[in-house]
Amino acid sequence: MSYKMEKFLDGVNSVVWGPAMLALLFGTHLYLTFRLRFIQRHLWKALKLSFRRETEGAGDISHFGALMTALAATIGTGNIVGVATAVSLGGPGAVLWMWLTGVFGIATKYSEALLAIKYRVTAEDGTMAGGPMYALERGMNARWLGLIFAAMTAIAAFGIGNMVQANSIAGLMKESFNIPPWVSGIVVTALTALVILGGIKSIARTCEKLVPFMAVSYVLGCLVLMLFKFETIPGTLALIFQSAFSGQAALGGFAGAGMKEAMRYGVARGLFSNESGMGSAPIVAAAARTKNPVRQALVSSTGTFWDTVVICALT
């Protein structure tokens, strides 16, 4: 039974992450990049805006809080497991395609955040509510499409939003400290409930404290390891670029590490890492306190830079 289920899921995965999806996703990144006249050129300004606290305008959380909340969902599993999976299945060249997905994905992250704030609404309790479902309903007059997106997002939240992270934690605790997975599950559930039951403000406050510490610790750890293995960096970079455009496997043992597989897994894991185009980050961005949608959109776009271009590169 488990073999049949695994085979079925592999078949679905090959269709979902086939050439059509890759062309649509990466093509959207490229289209928006050119349509917005390379919005990436404003990256430095966006980084500075990330640390400013705007007191004017409607919203529930700060620019920084919205950014940290979005990064909390991507930094970690996507950077470690995502990069490792991309390299093991697509070869070293997949890393380059992850970088490219991150660079061009900045335009997509900017666009979806801008639309989320433009079409957000004030809920009955006074909080802000927004995201792709509201943009589809109010911007395109397609309520049915918004409902489909909301339903699919809720289902996806149980998979890439929870199961991957919980499984990684439980597996690590089992191997390192022989703690039963069900114990880890209960502890993670309890700690998560303490945060999310307080609403978006509680989530943002927690993320503002934990995410910077988590990111800085991870970056410093990577830099220390790179210093010890400094002599291997030039060869590693050369291998990444060579494998990205090679029609053959870059190293023995990699499963189909040609250019096609490198692109497939690089782009796919790039999305898993930064969520540009997925539609989850704009839901958080819609709660940001701002009177100018462009400012928050710029801040949101930096999440892709930090997550994929910086942290995935160090990984």
WOTAKA-V876958 format. One line per field, one symbol per residue. psi: psi as a letter, one per 30 degrees, with the letter a starting at -180 (. if undefined). A space follows every 10 residues. Layout:
psi->???
This chain:
psi->eeeeeeeeee eeeeeehaee eeeeeeeeee eeeeeghiff fgeeeeeeff gkjkfllllf lleeeeeeee fffekceeed eeeeeeeeef lfffeefeee eeeffeeeee eeeeeeeegl lklegflkka aeeeeeefef hieeeeeeee eeeeefffdf feeeeeeeee eeeeeeghkk eeeeeeeeee eeefefffae eeeeeeefee eeeeeeeeee eeeeeeefhe ffeeeeeeee eeffgkflke kkfkjhhaee eeeefeeefe eeefgjfege efeeeffkjl fjeeeeeeee ffeeeeeeed eeee.
